[in-house]
Structure formats: structure tokens, C-alpha cells
Amino acid sequence: MASDLTELTEIERDAISEIANVGVSRAAASLRQMVGEQVLLSVPSVRIVSRQEAAKLVEGGNSPKLVAVQQSFEGPFSGRALLIFPQAQSLELVRSIVGAEHSLEDVIDLEQEALAETGNIILNACLATIANVLRKTMRMSLPSVIRGDGATMFETNKSNSDGNLVLFLYIDFTIRNRDIRGFIALLMDLPSITALKEIVKDFIAGIDKQHVG
């Protein structure tokens, strides 16, 4: 395996981080409209890691019980987008979206549907913006809700080492005035990392041309 496939140059990392930041900012604006509270974002982190390392990063040393909304995306590069929360906070998130007037029983009944819809809006906002910045088209699957630890979120059927390495792009977010924090994460395998690197290289070259012009 060529090492240049599993490494990003500083300029590639910065460009991917900046593009992701635009996408996540749009996603945060959608979430803010849904919950009526300010959404605080961390700087995007872009790393090529094993799935095991990605699992540890989302667990963050806390309770490994997580709930996530996932959507597959396809286009010039493919992968999975995930909106991940500690399971203990998922009902609080649903309550903040559907309104405090609903009983706990209502919130529990609505949880699966509300989480899927929330994930759909946020992940679509993020990926559509990234695709738009790169002038590419992406197709997205319907959202599904998964529960489990970090390893469950990132499990793979591939046994080879190439299938184990992923581009892990993640952003912490916190909803102010509520005990809710989570991640938006994008996961891509090596062929998609290679494709993304080429697209980002062209994107950087286009910016350089504009500056020269």
C-alpha cells in the first residue's frame, strides 16, 4: 500500500477541513432552526485512521452507548455520513425538536422518526454544500438509525487492511443551553480517499488560478 494514499498533505487537509466547515456550518444553521438554540461547532478534524481508532474517537472515553443517524452517499467519491450522539442524550434532542409540551411517552414514540428526520436534514445540508463547493453531484440513501458502541458505528465486512483504513472527518457540536453534544462524521475508504484527493487537488488549482488571474 503506497503511503501517499494514506496520508494527506497539509494543504489537502486544510482544504478538506475548510470545505467541510462550510458544509457543517450550513448543517448547524438547520439544527439551530429546529431546536431554537445556538449550535456551537468545533474546528473540523480530518484524519486517516483505522476504524478502531475512529470508534475510540467518537466514544471519547465516555459511555460507549451511542445512537447515530447514517446515510450512504455516492458520487465521484462515496462513503457514509453519520450524526452521532451519546444514547442518553437522544431523547433530550428529540424533546428539544418536538417541543417541551409533549409527554415523555410521546417523545419515546416519536424518537426514531424524529432522529431520522433530523439526521436527514442535517446530513443533507452538510453533503449538499460540500458537493456544491466542489461542483460535483452526490446521491444520498434514506436515513437509518443505528445504536451501539463506536465499533458498531464503523463496522465493515472487508477483512483486508485497505478496508480498515478510513478518512475520518469529524466535528464536535454542542447545543447551547441544553445538555446535548455530538459529532457529524464522514467515513470514506481508500478508493474514495484517492478520488477525493484528486478532486481537492483540482479545487486548489482552480483557486490558485483565480488568485493569479
Buried (B, 14 or more C-beta within 10 A) or exposed (E): EEEEBBEBEEEBBBBBBEBBBBBBBBBBEBBBEBBEBEBEBEEBBBBBBBBEBBBBBBBBEEEBBBBBBBBBBEBBBBBBBBBBBBBEBBBBBBBBBBEEEBEEEBBEEBBBEBBBBBBBBBBBBBBBBBBBBBEEEBEBEEBEBBEBBBBBBBEEEEEEEEEBBBBBBBBBBBBEEBEBBBBBBBBBBBEBBBBBBEBBBEBBEEEEEEEEE
